[in-house]
Amino acid sequence: MLELAAKSLLAYLLGSLLGSLIIGWLRGGIDIRSQGSGNAGGTNALRTQGALFAIGVVIIDVGKGWLATRLALVSLPGLPIDPDLDRAWLTAACVFSVVLGHIYPAWFDFRGGKGGATLVGATLGLEPKLILPVLAVWLIIVMCTGFVGLATVCAALALAAAAAWLLQPPSPALMTLFIATALLIAYAHRDNLRRMLAGTENRARRLWLFGR
């Protein structure tokens, strides 16, 4: 249990390192949470700071998701490996914790991003073959509706469906993880969903086919 608790905590703290706020600090204290949509993720970074800034944000946020999958597999100084602890469930706990840390970062007043890029990085570390169907769902939803938030929620749900379809037999740990992260990401987008229903949500007009 000590290994589970320690590595889950480390993954959460890793998730709390937000790419947008780190790069913003390096660029003179820019906090994109006070600009645009107020979100600390890649989409708002692109809208408010431009492509290079957003690319850096995505690299950091994807990278920490991937690192969380490695955390469960390595031996840390002073932390013994628990031989009775299932590695799959430990990995799932670390991934959920890193996504939770991204959304509710301890370092930044618990105001973070929405978790999509970090989940993509974790999926690359867990099962890379799930990425293509997930990205396809994301792109189709954005092109049809223009709503990045809706596309991210649908892509997170599609990840669980893709895992059930492509992983035979599906891992109970991974299925639990993907369902839990999909629900967490949907909850993180609750304000976006409300704005969509109210007709006030911004659209990604460059990708929205019907917006042209």
HELIX and SHEET records of a PDB file:
HELIX    1   1 LEU A    2  GLY A   15  1                                  14    
HELIX    2   2 GLY A   19  LEU A   26  1                                   8    
HELIX    3   3 ILE A   32  SER A   34  5                                   3    
HELIX    4   4 GLY A   42  GLN A   49  1                                   8    
HELIX    5   5 ALA A   51  LEU A   71  1                                  21    
HELIX    6   6 ARG A   87  ILE A  103  1                                  17    
HELIX    7   7 ALA A  106  PHE A  108  5                                   3    
HELIX    8   8 GLY A  116  LEU A  126  1                                  11    
HELIX    9   9 PRO A  128  LEU A  130  5                                   3    
HELIX   10  10 ILE A  131  THR A  145  1                                  15    
HELIX   11  11 VAL A  148  LEU A  166  1                                  19    
HELIX   12  12 PRO A  172  ALA A  188  1                                  17    
HELIX   13  13 ARG A  190  ALA A  198  1                                   9    
HELIX   14  14 LEU A  209  GLY A  211  5                                   3    
END                                                                             
